[in-house]
Amino acid sequence: MEDASVRLVVWALLGLHLAVIASFVWLNARRLWWRNSLAALWRRPRGHLIARVAPDGTSVFAVLPARSSRRGAALVVAGGAMVLTGFAAGSAPAFLAALVPTGVGLLALGAGGRHRAPARIEITAEGLRAGAVALPLQRIISFGADRSAGLPLALPVLAPGPLRPGEVAEGLRQPPRLRTALFDRSHLVTVLSASGGRSVIAGGIDRATAAALVDELDRALRQLRR
């Protein structure tokens, strides 16, 4: 009877573990596009921007996203190995322990995944084209760079009181490598239209690449409006 109870607990914890992974896949399939995160595992640590002017005068910007978190992927693999070990040994504590690396790894791996894909942006005298985004030139107000709003979880803010502009909450300072995976390589570049709406035209890049892209887009826009 005792062995049957242990097996029941082990199977229940296995189901819980699989439910956590299935929930992550479902969330990313709907909101974060986990396939982008997996495809970006072999990219450069930082984003890459190529700007050129075509013979017809079109300003073309090719943006490659930054690499997604390999440490996150490694944690997922480690969690999976712990699950197999616990299942083979019939150990309930091993299943519980495996939830930690699996959860943290999935969080880091999926951060910013929704927009972590190559982007091509074109600006002509008629307007801007970037994937599904198309705006006439006269309706473009500005470009901006922001941190991705598509992170799967909001990390707690541990610093007491309101934050000053530019200050980082203590809870976001540690650990720095996880923060890099979650934030530093998950910036978006957006365009603000005359209607007040913002559209994402590139994402999954580091802050320096995002700032450089915004500068190049602003320069191209100014030249066309002279």
C-alpha positions in Angstrom: 0.0 0.0 0.0 2.8 2.4 0.9 4.5 1.7 -2.5 1.3 2.5 -4.3 0.9 5.8 -2.4 4.5 6.8 -3.4 3.9 5.9 -7.0 0.7 8.0 -6.9 2.5 11.0 -5.5 5.3 10.6 -8.1 2.8 10.5 -10.9 0.9 13.5 -9.5 4.1 15.5 -9.4 5.0 14.5 -12.9 1.6 15.7 -14.0 2.2 19.0 -12.2 5.6 19.4 -13.9 4.2 18.7 -17.3 1.4 21.2 -16.6 3.9 23.9 -15.9 5.7 23.3 -19.1 2.4 23.0 -21.1 1.2 26.3 -19.6 4.4 28.0 -20.6 4.1 26.7 -24.2 0.5 27.8 -24.4 1.3 31.2 -23.1 4.2 31.7 -25.5 2.3 30.3 -28.5 -0.4 32.9 -27.9 1.6 35.9 -26.7 5.4 35.4 -26.8 6.0 33.2 -29.8 8.4 30.7 -28.1 9.6 29.6 -31.6 11.4 32.9 -31.9 13.2 32.3 -28.6 14.3 28.9 -29.7 15.5 30.1 -33.1 17.4 33.0 -31.5 19.5 30.6 -29.3 22.2 30.6 -32.0 22.3 34.3 -32.7 24.8 36.9 -31.5 24.7 38.1 -27.9 23.6 41.6 -29.1 21.4 42.8 -31.9 22.8 43.6 -35.3 21.7 46.6 -37.5 22.5 47.1 -41.2 21.4 50.4 -42.7 21.7 51.2 -46.4 20.1 53.4 -49.1 18.7 51.6 -52.1 19.3 53.0 -55.7 15.7 54.3 -55.7 16.4 56.3 -52.5 14.6 53.9 -50.1 16.2 53.8 -46.7 16.4 50.1 -45.7 17.2 48.9 -42.2 17.8 45.2 -41.5 17.6 44.2 -37.9 18.7 40.9 -36.4 17.6 40.2 -32.9 19.8 39.4 -30.0 20.3 35.9 -28.7 17.8 34.5 -26.3 19.0 33.1 -23.0 21.2 30.0 -23.3 21.3 29.8 -19.5 17.5 29.6 -19.5 17.6 26.8 -22.0 20.3 25.0 -19.9 18.1 25.3 -16.8 15.2 23.8 -18.7 17.3 20.8 -19.7 18.6 20.4 -16.2 15.1 20.5 -14.9 14.1 17.8 -17.4 17.0 15.7 -16.3 15.9 16.0 -12.7 12.4 14.9 -13.7 13.7 11.8 -15.4 15.9 11.0 -12.4 13.1 11.5 -10.0 10.8 9.4 -12.1 13.3 6.6 -12.3 14.0 6.7 -8.6 10.4 7.3 -7.6 11.5 10.4 -5.6 8.9 13.0 -4.9 11.5 15.6 -3.7 13.3 15.4 -7.0 10.2 16.4 -8.8 9.6 19.3 -6.5 13.2 20.5 -6.8 13.0 20.2 -10.6 10.2 22.8 -10.7 12.6 25.6 -9.7 15.2 25.3 -12.5 12.4 24.6 -15.1 10.4 27.6 -14.1 13.3 30.0 -14.0 14.7 28.6 -17.2 11.4 29.0 -19.1 11.0 32.5 -17.8 14.5 33.6 -19.0 14.2 31.7 -22.3 10.9 33.2 -23.3 11.6 36.8 -22.3 10.9 39.2 -25.2 10.2 36.2 -27.5 7.2 37.8 -29.1 9.2 40.2 -31.2 12.6 38.4 -31.2 12.6 38.0 -35.0 14.5 39.5 -37.9 12.9 42.8 -39.1 13.1 44.8 -42.3 12.2 48.5 -42.2 11.8 50.7 -45.2 11.3 54.4 -45.3 10.4 56.1 -48.6 8.9 59.4 -49.7 5.5 57.6 -49.4 5.9 56.3 -45.9 7.2 53.5 -43.7 6.9 49.8 -44.2 7.9 47.2 -41.6 6.2 43.8 -41.7 2.5 44.4 -41.2 3.0 48.0 -40.2 2.5 50.6 -43.0 2.2 54.4 -42.3 2.2 57.4 -44.7 5.1 59.7 -44.1 2.9 62.6 -42.8 1.3 60.4 -40.1 4.6 59.4 -38.5 5.2 61.4 -35.3 8.3 59.8 -33.8 10.2 56.6 -33.1 11.1 55.3 -29.7 12.9 52.5 -27.9 11.4 50.7 -24.9 11.8 47.6 -22.8 9.6 44.8 -23.9 6.2 44.7 -22.3 5.8 41.0 -23.2 7.7 39.6 -20.3 5.9 36.6 -18.9 6.2 37.7 -15.2 6.7 41.0 -13.4 9.6 40.7 -11.0 9.0 42.2 -7.5 10.2 45.7 -6.7 12.0 45.5 -3.4 13.3 49.0 -3.1 11.3 51.0 -0.5 9.5 54.1 -1.8 9.1 55.4 -5.3 11.9 55.1 -7.7 13.7 58.2 -9.1 14.0 58.5 -12.9 16.6 56.0 -14.2 16.8 54.2 -10.8 16.6 50.4 -10.9 14.8 48.6 -8.1 16.9 46.4 -5.9 14.8 43.4 -6.9 15.9 43.9 -10.5 19.6 44.2 -9.8 20.0 40.6 -8.9 21.0 38.3 -10.4 22.6 40.4 -13.2 22.8 37.5 -15.7 19.1 36.8 -15.4 18.4 40.5 -15.7 20.4 40.6 -18.9 18.3 37.8 -20.3 15.1 39.4 -19.2 15.6 43.0 -20.0 18.9 44.1 -21.6 18.2 41.9 -24.7 14.5 42.5 -24.9 14.1 46.1 -26.1 11.5 47.2 -28.7 11.6 49.9 -31.3 8.2 51.5 -31.9 6.7 54.1 -34.2 4.1 56.6 -32.9 1.4 57.6 -35.4 -0.7 60.7 -35.6 -3.6 58.7 -34.2 -1.7 58.2 -31.0 -1.1 54.5 -31.4 2.3 52.8 -31.1 3.3 49.9 -33.4 6.3 47.6 -32.8 8.6 47.6 -35.9 11.6 45.7 -34.3 12.2 43.8 -31.1 14.3 41.4 -29.1 17.4 43.6 -29.3 19.7 45.2 -26.8 19.4 48.9 -25.7 22.4 50.1 -27.8 21.1 48.5 -31.0 17.6 49.9 -30.3 19.0 53.4 -29.7 21.1 53.2 -32.9 18.1 52.1 -34.9 16.0 55.0 -33.6 18.8 57.5 -34.5 19.0 56.1 -38.0 15.2 56.2 -38.5 15.1 59.8 -37.2 17.8 60.8 -39.6 16.1 59.2 -42.6 12.8 60.8 -41.6 14.4 64.3 -41.3 16.1 64.0 -44.7 12.8 63.1 -46.4 11.0 66.0 -44.7 13.4 68.7 -45.8 
